[in-house]
Amino acid sequence: MDNIRENFENENELENFVFEERSLNRFFSEDRLFLGKESKKLIKTKVGIGTIPDGILLDIENSNFFIIENELMIHDVFKHIVRQIIKFVVSIRNKETITKLRDVFMEIIMKNKEKYFPIFEKYGVEQLNIYSELENILENEPQLYIFIDEINDDLSDFCSIIQDSINIKIIKVLKFKENSDYSYQFDDMQYRYERGGSKPIIERRAPEKYNEIFNKLIENFKKERPESTKRGSSRDSWLEIPIGTTGFGLIWNFIGNEPKKELEIYINFGHKNFKVNHEVFEFFVGKEKEFKDLLLDELLYEEHYLKSGEWDRILISKEIGTLDKFIEDVSLQDWALKNILIFYDFYMENKETIQEIVRKKR
């Protein structure tokens, strides 16, 4: 008997699935701090209007800050969902809210030192600096993840309008019934709304293939550079390796459509202070000949300093055809591993100078 699509009984049913450990692991780093339904904290606008997000998550590995909202489309888009999102966007810019969140997360850490101290230490944050690291993460622009059973034009149009205020990702959650059993899954189609865009970026995930590819790549990376990271695989089309500087990372990213899919390898400068990104980017431009000599492929420089002031990157790319071809072709895998190691080593050789730039610009 085929699976039959079913409606959720209530929002709690959807939320229980989204907040399972294995579900969160599909979208966020395992090295995280998470406030879910068992410890919701009120956040407020500057004039005291409160709101309660379903989840607040700090990604320790990548220094990212997420707000999570679980919704059912039976709720009125404008009377309920839109009002919630607007209050999140306004409240999260309230210094009092950030201070409150910092203290709550610090309390969680101090109650679970054996769990969290080693995680921060893994990313070069000493125990005495955890407090300031939390502040650094919370000062980053948050991202909003909406998990919902359906997506309609009103919701999509609203997200397109406010995407210059906050980056948004919408993931549809599905419920099925087979005989008397229920099962849940995330739809492979996801929608991203990012600054500077006028419409959503639609991503179709190939989770099992990406997981297989990145599992092999990241494990081989760790063999070549032991102790560099404990980052696991990803079911998304990209995987980031943290490099010990807040907002910066190395990324494998599959783009385009089969049979002309491409793999990008790049170093991303996404610090919250755009002046940091710009100056480190310029530092690498100054090292262009030295860096270029290590690579066989053409280096591309993307500078967004004047456009939005948010991020810059330096990349190479290669057409790989299809994901199946990449899985079967050892030479493509070798190319992906060799070149990200070159990026990694070059960054590490210059890390002291780069971190001095970051300190001066903060």
N, C-alpha and C positions, 0 to 999 in steps of 0.2 A: 504494500500500500504506500502511495506517495505521501510525502509530508504535506500537510495542509497549513497554510498561513493562518495564524490566529491573532486576535487582538490581545493586548496586555490587560490584565484585570485592573491594574492601577499603576501609578508611577513607582511605587515601592518595588513592584515586581521587576520592572526594567532596571531600577537602580541597584537592586541586589545582584543582578548579573554584571552590570557595568563595573561595580566595585569589588567583584571577585579578584583575588590576587592575579590569577592568570589573565583576566581581562585587562587589568591595568598594565600588566607586563607587555601587552601587545602594542601599547601606545606610548608608554613612558619608561624611563630608565628604572631598573630595579633598585638603584641607589637613590631613594626618594624619601621625602617626608610627606605624609598625607593626613589631611583632616577630612573625614567622611561623615556619613550620617550619624555615627555614634558620638561625634564631638563637634557638631556645627557651631560656628562662632559668628555672632552678629557683627557685620561690618556696616559702617555708616557713612553717609555723605557729610560734608562740612556743617550742614545745618541740622544734622541729627536724624535724617531719614534712614532707617535700617533696612537691611536685606540679608538673607541667609543663602549663600550658594550651597549647592549640594556637596561640593568637594573643593578643597584647595590643596594643590600639590606643588611641592618644591622639588625640582630635579637637581639633586646635589651634583651629579656627574657633569651636567651641561649648564648648570647655573640658570635654569629656566623656571619660570613661575606660571602656573596654570590655574585657571578657574574652571570648574567642571559643573555643568548644569544638565540634569536629566529631565526630559520633558515628554509628554504625550501630545499628539496633534489634536486630541479632543479639547485641549485647552485653547481658548481663543488666542490667536497669535498676537493681536494688538492689546487686548485687555490683560493678558497674563505674561506671555513669553517676552514680548517686546519690553514691557515695563520692568521685568526682572533684569534683562540684559542692560537696559539703560542705567538702572540703579547700580549694577556691578561696575559699569564703566566709570560712573561718577565717584562711587565710593572708594574704588581702588586708588584714586588719586588723592585721597584724604590721608595726610600724614599720620593722623591718629589711628586710622585703620592699619597702616603698615606697621606702626609701633606695636599695636595690639597683636597682630599676627606674628611679628618677630618674637614677642614674649611668650606667646602660646607655643610656638615651635621650639623655642629654647627650653621651655618646661618639659616638653615631650622628650627632647634629647637628654636632659639631665636625669629624667626618670628611666631612661634606657641607654645608659652610657656604654654598656658592653656592645650594644648593637650599632649605635651611631658614631661613637668616637672613631672606630676603625674606618668607617666609610669616609669621614672627612679627612682622616689622615691619608687615606689612599689617594686623595686628590690634592695632597700637599697643604691641607689646612690643619694647623696645629690646634690643640684643644683651646688655648687661650684666644685664638682668632675665630672660633666658631661663631661667636656673637656677631662680629663684624661681617663674616661671610654671609650669614643670614640676611643682614641688612643689604649687602651687595645684591643678593639674589632678588630680594623683595623690591629693590629699586629698579630692577629691570621691568620693561613693559610686559604686563601679563598677556597670556594667550587664553582665549576662551574656547573650550571644547563643549559642544552641545551634542549629547546623545539623545536621539529621538526616534520614534517609530515611523514617522513619515516626514517628508519635506515638501512644503507647498510653495507656490510662487510668492506669496506674501512674506513668508519667512526669508526666502532667498533674496527678495528685493530689499528687505530691511537690512540684512547683513551686508549687502552690496553698498548700501548708503552709509553705514557706520564703519566700514572696514578701514577707513583712515584713522579711526580712533582706537581700534583694537583688532589684532589678527584673530580670525575665527575659523574653526574647523567644525563641520557638521558630519556626524557619523550616524547612519541609520542602524537601528537595532531591530532584529527580526525574531519573531516567536513562531515556532512550528509545533504541530501536534501529529504524532504518528501512533495510531491505536490509542492508548490511554496515556502515553508519555509526551512530555513537553520538552522542547529543546530551544536553545537561544543561540543566535550568532550575529556577528556584525556584517552588514552589507559590504561587498567589495568596493562599491562606489562611494567615494568621499568627496566633500566639497570644501575647498579652502578659499577664504576671503582675506586678501592681504593688502596692505597699504600700497597705494599707487595703481590698484586695479579697478576696473569698472564692472567686472563680472566674476563669478566664481571660477576657480581653477578646479576642474573636475579630474579626480584621480581614480583610476580603476586599479585596485590592488590585486596583485598576484601573490598573496601572502605565503603560500607554501614554497613557490619558486624563489622568492626573495629570501625567505628564511634559509633555504638550502644554500643559496649563493653566499649570503653574508656569513652564515655559520662557517663555511670553509674559509672565506677571506679573513675573517677576524681571528679565527684560530691560527691560521698561518702567520698572520701579523704578530700575534702574541708569541709564537715560536721564534720569530726573528727578533722581536724586541720584548723579551721577558720583563714583567713588572711594569710595562708601559700603560696597561689598562686592564680592567676586568670586564670591559664592555662586552655584552652578549650580542647575539644575532638580532635581526630585525625582520618583521614581516612587511614593512613599508618599502618603498622604492629607493630609500636612501638610508645610510647608516653613518653616524658621526662618531669620530674618535676624539675624546677630549684631550687637550694638550697642556693642561695645567694653568691656563690663563682665562679668566672669566670672559665669556662671550666669544672665544676663539675655538675653532675646531677643524679637524680634517674630515672630509666628507666624500664618500662614494655615493653617486646619485645617478640612477637610471632615468633617462628622460625620453620623450617621444613615443612613437607607436611602432609596433612590429609591422613589417620586417626590417625597419630602419631605426631600431632603437639605438640610443647612444649611452655610453657611460662617461659621466664627468667625474674627474677627481680634482678637488679643490681645497684650498685653505680659506676658511671663512672668517672675516673679522666682523663680529657682531656685538661688540661691547656697547653698553648703554650710552656711553659718551662717544658721539660720532667723531669727535676730534681725535680720540685714541685710534679709532679705526682708520681714519685718514692718514695719520702720521705713521702708523705701522705699515699701512699699505705703501706709502711713499718710501719707507725704509726698504721694503722688498723691491720696489721699482729700481731703487738705487743699486740693488744687488742683482739686477736682471741678468747680466752676462754670466756671473758666477753661478746663478741658479739655473740658467738656461743650459749651460754646459753639461749639467747633470742629466738633462732630459732629452729624449729624442723627438718629443712632440712639441708643437708650437704652444707657447705660453700665451694665455689670454688674460687681460687685465680688465676687470669690471669695477669701475669706481662710481659709487652712488652718493658720493659726498655732496655734490651740488644738487642732485635730484631730490633725495629725501633725507640725506644725512644719517642713514641708518646702518648700512653695511657695505663692505667692499669684499671682493674675493679675487683670487688668482687661480686659474684653472687650466687643465688640459682636458681634451675629450677624444673619444674614439667611437666610431660606429661599430656596434657588436651584432647587429642583425636582430636576433630573437633571444629571449632568455634561455630557451632550450639550447641554442647554439653556444651561449656563454657557459652553460653548465657542462657541455660536452667538450669545449675547446680549452685545453690546458694553457695554450699560448695566450689566450685572452685573460685568463685568470692570473697568469704570471705577469702580464702587463699591468693589471690592476694592482697587484701586490707590490711589484717593484717600484712603481711610480708613487704610490702613497708612502712607501718607506723613504723615498727620496724627499718628499715633502716633509715628512716627519723629522728626518735627520737634519735637514737644512734648518727647520724651525728650532730644533733643540740646540743646534750649534749657535744660534743667535738669540736664544731665549733670554739670557741675562740682559742683553741690550733692549730687547722688546719689552720686558717687564719694567725696565727703568723708564721707558717711554710711557707705559701705562701709569706708573706711579706719578710721574711729573704732570700728566694731563688730568688726573683725577681731581 
